[in-house]
Amino acid sequence: MADNLPSEFDVAVIGTGLPESIIAAACSRSGQRVLHVDLRSYYGGNWASFSFSGLLSWIKEKQEKTEVSEESEDWRKLILETEEAISLSKKDTTIQHVEDVCYISQDSAEDIEEAGALSKLPDLGGSDTNETAQQSEKGCLALDKQLGTKGCEMSPETIASNDLECTPEGEDTEVISERESSYDATSGHSTLETEKTENASTAEVSNLEPKKITYSQIVKEGRRFNIDLVSKVLYSQGLLIDLLIKSNVSRYAEFKNATRILVFREGKVEQVPCSRADVFNSKQLTMIEKRMLMKFLTFCLEYEQHPDEYQDYKDCTFSQYLKSQKLTPNLQHFILHSIAMVSESDSSTTDGLKATKKFLHCLGRYGNTPFLFPLYGQGEISQCFCRCKAIIDHFGQRISANYFVVEDSYLSEETCTNVCYRQISRAVLITDQSVLKTQSDQQISVLTVPPVEPGQPVVCVIELCSSTMTCMKGTFCSCPTDLVHLTCSSTKTAKEDLEPVIQKLFILNDEKETESENGGGLEKPRVLWAVYFNMRDSAGIDRNSYDSLPPNVYICSGPDCALGNDYAVKQAETIFQEMFPKEEFCPPPPNPEDIVYDGDGTQPEDPGFSISPEPKAEPLPEESSNIENKVTEEHNE
């Protein structure tokens, strides 16, 4: 396969994580020759999504700590006398302390196979992005269909006074998947799922009481899971959404609006009012608190215009500033942990005001919360920007490139000797119900849990339902499951950091909890299965920390601990502009009607990666994206 590749490229990208994939796409769109490769057999690196069986294989691989076999040194013959080789690591050391725990009966699950499982496809290695772009687009054109109602984008001036009537009460603003099959990033499988059949089956057994879920059933239905190694959401006015819109890559992705923001306070989980309508309909706040909250949020939207209001508190924490505003403890907790979502001890007043403004600015664009979640998991986003198909053997020919972009995990220990990495603690849970049960079991929730004890980190919890295509739906023999992601900065191992929080929110065994344990409230959801692991956080590492990097080699970091994806997008744009300062970063594809062909009638090779062959009208000024038009058709019906 390597013999069929050109010997020269403008850019070689090693790794298929989000920043590397964005860079590969941007370079290809600007007409550069791009070679995009990855040693792993799946897309995304630490941004990947797995089916349940795929995740079990990944866990086994990380726990075994297999030694990398020595290879032939024939490649050294290809190094010129004036050149010095920089070896890359084939051993991934970014994941540590992996531990999975099953809390339900493991009834002979070893002989159970996933429903609809197919034989594995060859490993995905790498590709010439220019050559494979148009071929890969053919399977994605269905996602370009314009759906339903326009998004209800609001200006900062009106966001504090608008009731968000554009989102009908009781309906979720979501993207309906047009795919009848889901993609397994580990094996490349297509899962044939017909909604009509599932709905009919559900209706037939709606009167039957679901049985308890068993481990064998989770294994059998494992291809319904899309489990992210890193869990994030997209701010509706964030850099990643803007990039998807600008580059027209949004046609490849489908999204669902997060339905609620939750808060954990005094041992209970409660919903946080976000919009003006939510605030004044809330039963958690007194009338005085409602007015105080709206007044403060209105100020946050335009805080930069009133520096005198916070100038004296610039050197204070945001928590101290909130106390100075005479807000009640209840309001301080809501604003700090569920709106600004910043650290109580480390975040400055300016950081808190900026984060609050960002939260409010994102409200109302697509729904009643600021967040979107990609259907089929975070790993889908990386795949939207890269469509690799080629495989390169271990003894391929010498390939030259002007620039090299390398994901941090590929660097050797010698190169990273002086680098000081942080760690992220991660846990993924399969549970039997939501942390805050309502009439609808289709909720996407974002919950921030304050430190259990002083000195411990804030824990971010993202809870996903089956309509996100990330976990099992309810069937005649079982309840639906929820997929819960927990993330925090590491102080110890992931299990030591996160299990105390999990015990406050969930039941970890089959024992019945007493009313005193849950405050006399509803029974807490049960954890059916869990995995814990620590992941390297290489964001913010100074380039000079790496040893002996040539000037044409650029390093991309793995996922950071933040809720959104802004750092990855900023990093990708910075690297691209350093390589090609005169080129536009991820420009929109040309309109097919504007393309001028040669006189012989032959179509020139497409340098882009997502040009639609179908004519597409220029959007109106008020239409900011495909995504805004990709809200549910159910609103119009």
PEKAUR-V930232 format. One record per residue. N is the residue number from 0. PSI is psi in whole degrees, -180 to 180 (NA if undefined). Layout:
N & PSI
N & PSI
This chain:
0 & -39
1 & -30
2 & -21
3 & -6
4 & 149
5 & 158
6 & -10
7 & 138
8 & 160
9 & -41
10 & 134
11 & 124
12 & 123
13 & 110
14 & 145
15 & 28
16 & 177
17 & -52
18 & -39
19 & -40
20 & -39
21 & -43
22 & -45
23 & -42
24 & -44
25 & -42
26 & -43
27 & -42
28 & -31
29 & 6
30 & 8
31 & 153
32 & 120
33 & 130
34 & 120
35 & 117
36 & 159
37 & 133
38 & -29
39 & 162
40 & 12
41 & 157
42 & 152
43 & -18
44 & -127
45 & 3
46 & 8
47 & 162
48 & 144
49 & 151
50 & 172
51 & -44
52 & -36
53 & -39
54 & -38
55 & -39
56 & -40
57 & -41
58 & -45
59 & -42
60 & -42
61 & -32
62 & -29
63 & -30
64 & 53
65 & 143
66 & 143
67 & 126
68 & 149
69 & 145
70 & 171
71 & 147
72 & 18
73 & -27
74 & -24
75 & -22
76 & -19
77 & -5
78 & 128
79 & 162
80 & -31
81 & 3
82 & 155
83 & 130
84 & 140
85 & 109
86 & 144
87 & 152
88 & 137
89 & -1
90 & 120
91 & 115
92 & 16
93 & -13
94 & 130
95 & 165
96 & 49
97 & 127
98 & 123
99 & 144
100 & 130
101 & 124
102 & 6
103 & 172
104 & 127
105 & 76
106 & 92
107 & 51
108 & -10
109 & -30
110 & 2
111 & 134
112 & 154
113 & 141
114 & 131
115 & 16
116 & 140
117 & 168
118 & 148
119 & 144
120 & 164
121 & 155
122 & 144
123 & 120
124 & -58
125 & 177
126 & 160
127 & 107
128 & -40
129 & -42
130 & -29
131 & -8
132 & -53
133 & -34
134 & -40
135 & -24
136 & -27
137 & -34
138 & -1
139 & -3
140 & -27
141 & -24
142 & -6
143 & -1
144 & 137
145 & 127
146 & 142
147 & -145
148 & 151
149 & 155
150 & 155
151 & 68
152 & 139
153 & 146
154 & 156
155 & -29
156 & -27
157 & -8
158 & -30
159 & -12
160 & 4
161 & 140
162 & 2
163 & 48
164 & -11
165 & -12
166 & 103
167 & 138
168 & 136
169 & -6
170 & 143
171 & 133
172 & 110
173 & 171
174 & 128
175 & 127
176 & 131
177 & -7
178 & 137
179 & 4
180 & 148
181 & 157
182 & 128
183 & 112
184 & -23
185 & -41
186 & -8
187 & 22
188 & 155
189 & 124
190 & 111
191 & 108
192 & 118
193 & 119
194 & -39
195 & -41
196 & -43
197 & -42
198 & -39
199 & -42
200 & -39
201 & -40
202 & -36
203 & -29
204 & 19
205 & -23
206 & -5
207 & 143
208 & 125
209 & 147
210 & 167
211 & 146
212 & 136
213 & 161
214 & -38
215 & -33
216 & -37
217 & -42
218 & -43
219 & -39
220 & 21
221 & -26
222 & -5
223 & -13
224 & 140
225 & 97
226 & 118
227 & 140
228 & -33
229 & 132
230 & 123
231 & 164
232 & 167
233 & 124
234 & 133
235 & -21
236 & 26
237 & 173
238 & -35
239 & -42
240 & -44
241 & -39
242 & -42
243 & -39
244 & -50
245 & -44
246 & -8
247 & 16
248 & -13
249 & -21
250 & -23
251 & -10
252 & 156
253 & 144
254 & 157
255 & 139
256 & 133
257 & 133
258 & -21
259 & 152
260 & 129
261 & 161
262 & 145
263 & 115
264 & 134
265 & 41
266 & 7
267 & 152
268 & 127
269 & 157
270 & 138
271 & 128
272 & 128
273 & -54
274 & 172
275 & -41
276 & -43
277 & -42
278 & -49
279 & -12
280 & -5
281 & 138
282 & -3
283 & -21
284 & 144
285 & 167
286 & -38
287 & -42
288 & -37
289 & -44
290 & -40
291 & -43
292 & -46
293 & -38
294 & -43
295 & -42
296 & -37
297 & -40
298 & -42
299 & -32
300 & -28
301 & 33
302 & -30
303 & -22
304 & -8
305 & 64
306 & -26
307 & -23
308 & -23
309 & 4
310 & -39
311 & -9
312 & 15
313 & -32
314 & 1
315 & 166
316 & 160
317 & -33
318 & -43
319 & -37
320 & -41
321 & -39
322 & -36
323 & -20
324 & 6
325 & 32
326 & 148
327 & 157
328 & -35
329 & -47
330 & -39
331 & -42
332 & -46
333 & -49
334 & -44
335 & -47
336 & -21
337 & -13
338 & -61
339 & -36
340 & 50
341 & 168
342 & 139
343 & -31
344 & -22
345 & -22
346 & 132
347 & 170
348 & -44
349 & -41
350 & -42
351 & -43
352 & -40
353 & -43
354 & -38
355 & -42
356 & -42
357 & -44
358 & -49
359 & -37
360 & -28
361 & -13
362 & 140
363 & -7
364 & -43
365 & -9
366 & -161
367 & 5
368 & 167
369 & -2
370 & 148
371 & 151
372 & 134
373 & 129
374 & 143
375 & 7
376 & 167
377 & -30
378 & -22
379 & -33
380 & -44
381 & -41
382 & -26
383 & -30
384 & -13
385 & 137
386 & 64
387 & 149
388 & -16
389 & 159
390 & 134
391 & 128
392 & 171
393 & -14
394 & 40
395 & 171
396 & 170
397 & 128
398 & 125
399 & 146
400 & 152
401 & -34
402 & 148
403 & 130
404 & 121
405 & 133
406 & 141
407 & -36
408 & -16
409 & -9
410 & 144
411 & 166
412 & -34
413 & -39
414 & -30
415 & 19
416 & -40
417 & 9
418 & 132
419 & 108
420 & 148
421 & 172
422 & 152
423 & 135
424 & 128
425 & 145
426 & 141
427 & 127
428 & 142
429 & 121
430 & 167
431 & -8
432 & 174
433 & 158
434 & -21
435 & 95
436 & 135
437 & -174
438 & -34
439 & 133
440 & 7
441 & 78
442 & 138
443 & 116
444 & 143
445 & 121
446 & 132
447 & 125
448 & 119
449 & 163
450 & 134
451 & -39
452 & 155
453 & 137
454 & -12
455 & 158
456 & 161
457 & 140
458 & 127
459 & 130
460 & 126
461 & 121
462 & 126
463 & 144
464 & 177
465 & -23
466 & -10
467 & 0
468 & 35
469 & -6
470 & 176
471 & 143
472 & 162
473 & 143
474 & -175
475 & -19
476 & 6
477 & 164
478 & 162
479 & 158
480 & 160
481 & 151
482 & 124
483 & 126
484 & 134
485 & 135
486 & 139
487 & 165
488 & 140
489 & 137
490 & -26
491 & -153
492 & 162
493 & -41
494 & -41
495 & -35
496 & -40
497 & -24
498 & -37
499 & -37
500 & -42
501 & -39
502 & -26
503 & -27
504 & -24
505 & 168
506 & 132
507 & 2
508 & -175
509 & -1
510 & 144
511 & 134
512 & 150
513 & 165
514 & -32
515 & -28
516 & -31
517 & 18
518 & 20
519 & 10
520 & -157
521 & 154
522 & 136
523 & 152
524 & 157
525 & 141
526 & 125
527 & -36
528 & 149
529 & 152
530 & 139
531 & 143
532 & 155
533 & 137
534 & 139
535 & 135
536 & 103
537 & 12
538 & 144
539 & 8
540 & 128
541 & 138
542 & -33
543 & -12
544 & -26
545 & 143
546 & 125
547 & 48
548 & 128
549 & 157
550 & -19
551 & 15
552 & 126
553 & 141
554 & 130
555 & 137
556 & 164
557 & -168
558 & 146
559 & -175
560 & -3
561 & 160
562 & -34
563 & -171
564 & 16
565 & -38
566 & -42
567 & -40
568 & -44
569 & -44
570 & -44
571 & -44
572 & -40
573 & -46
574 & -43
575 & -45
576 & -30
577 & -35
578 & -42
579 & 75
580 & -22
581 & -2
582 & 150
583 & 141
584 & 117
585 & 62
586 & 162
587 & 151
588 & 152
589 & 150
590 & 128
591 & -29
592 & -21
593 & -5
594 & 128
595 & 124
596 & 163
597 & 162
598 & -23
599 & 0
600 & -3
601 & 143
602 & 128
603 & 159
604 & 136
605 & 120
606 & -9
607 & -173
608 & -2
609 & 34
610 & 127
611 & 133
612 & -11
613 & 137
614 & 140
615 & 125
616 & 149
617 & 132
618 & 149
619 & 159
620 & -36
621 & -10
622 & 106
623 & -9
624 & 162
625 & -37
626 & -41
627 & -30
628 & -6
629 & 35
630 & 165
631 & 140
632 & -19
633 & -23
634 & -33
635 & -13
636 & NA
